Amino acid sequence: MSKKNIFAISGSLRSGSSNHAILRVLADRVPSDINYTIYDNLATVPPFDPGVDQEPLPKAVTELRGLIAQADAIIICTPEYAFGVPGQLKNALDWLVSSGSMADKPVALITASSVGTNAHFALGLILRALSADIADATSLLIPFIRAKMDTGGRIIDEGTLERLEKLFNEVLMAI
């Protein structure tokens, strides 16, 4: 039996972001029979252009679609920028629309930001447009994330850790 794959995407391009830190917290909870990959190439995905959404696709798009297609579950952890979805994350998701690669895949959405409600809502709509399988149990808004972390980027708020653990267990049960 082959290992299941969880593919994690941070909506922040900054490697030291709180969103990357959350994905690393989840990485520490991965059972040995699961592959867990944090995608680090979001910045390489070119601007979406429906006129070039055909073979041959840009290399970064082919890679992203392939990784999504191979995933048994997807976790997106993102901040909110200017009251919306970070541009590069939205761009990458736009490249997935015509591929159908997210259709019926279990997706966890974590929005960790100062507030985050706008991006969280908008991403829920985008994921439904992609026919992703997103449920209330795999959707988590973490407002004021910086106040819930120490200066080393570790989450120190027990309630946040408990909610992340619960969400991650739901993802594991979905695959």
N, C-alpha and C positions, 0 to 999 in steps of 0.2 A: 504494500500500500504506500503510495507516495505521500509526501508531506503536503499539508494544506499551506496556502500562501496568503499572507495578509500584506497588503501594499499600503503604505502610509505616505501621505502627502502633506507637507506643511505649506500653508498659504503665504508664509513669510519667506523671503529670500535670504534673510539674515540668519546665519547658522547659530548664533547665540540667542535667538529669539525665544520667548516663553513658549511659543508653539512647538519649536524643535525640542525644547525641554520636556514638554508633555509627551511628545512621541517617544522620547527616550525613557520616560517613566513607564510607558506602556511596554517598551521593548524589554524592560527588566521583568515583566510579568508573562512573557511568552513561554508557553510550554515547549518542551524539547521536540515535540512532533509537529511544530508549526514553523514555517519560514516567515520571517518578518523583515520587510525591506522598507527603509525610509528613503524616499525618492529625493535625490539631491540635484536633479537636473532641470528643475522648473524654469530656471533662468534661460535655458538653452532653447526652449520652445519658441519658435518664431511667431510673429503676429498672425492671428487667424485671418485667412483669406479664402473665402469660399471658391474663388476662381482657381486655387491650386489644391483644393481638397479632393485630389485624385492621384492615382499612381503616376509617376513615383512621388511619394510624399516626402517632405523634409525628414531627414534622419531622426531628429529628436521627436517628431510626431509619430513616426513608425515605432520607435522605441517605447514611447509612452503608451500608445495603443496596445502594443504587445504585452507590456507589463500589466496593464489593466485587464486585458483578456485572460492572462494567466492567473490573476488573483482570484481567490475564493471569497475574499472580503476586502473592503477598502476603508481606510480611516483617513478622513480629512480633518486637519487641525489648523485653524486659520485665525488671524486677527481680523479686525475691521479697520479699513482705511477710508478716511473721508466719508464716513457713514455708509460704506458699501463693501463689496467684495474686492479684495486686492486684485489689481489689474492682471497680473501674470497668472494667478490662479484662474480667474474668469476666462482668460485667453486659452489656457490649457484645456479647460472644460469645454470651450467652444469647439476645439479640435475633435472632441469625442462625440459630438452630436451625431454626425453621419455614420460613425463607425458602429454604433450600437454596442460598444464594448462594455458599457456599464449596465446594460439592460439586465434587470432582475438580480443584480449582485447586491449582497448585503453591504450597506455603507453606513459608517458611523460618522457623524458630523459633530465636531467640537469647535466651538467658536470661543476663543480666549482672547480677551481684549479689555480695553478700559470699560466699554459698555458692550458692544457687539450685537445688539438686537437687530439692527438693519442687515448686517452681513449674514447673520444666522438665518433670518427669514428669507433673504434673497437666495442664499445657497440652497435652502430647502426647495424653493421653486425650481432652481436650476437642476438639482438632482432629480426631481420628479420629471422634468423635461427630458432627462437622460434615461428615464425609466429605471432608475436605481431603486433598490429596496431599502428605504430609510424608514425607521420606526421611531416612535417617541422614546423607546428604551435605548436607542442608539443615537440620540440627539442630545447634546449637552451644551449649554451656554454657561461660560465661566466669566462673569464680569469682574472687573478690577483684579485681573490676574496678577499683576505686579505686586499687589499687597498680599498675595497668597504664596509668594515665593521669597526665598532668601536671596542674598546677593550673589550666591553661587549658582542660581537658577534652579534650585531644588524647591519643590512644592512643600510648603510647611503647614498648609491649612488641611487639617484632617478631613473635614467635610468634602473638600475638593478631591482629595485622594480617594475617599470612599466612593464618590460619584464616578470617578474615572475607573475604578476597579469594577463597579457594577456595569458600566457601559462596556468595558472590555470583556467581561464575562458574557454579556449578551452577544457580542460579536463572535466569541468563541462558540457559543451555542448555535449560532446561525450557520456555521460552517461544519 
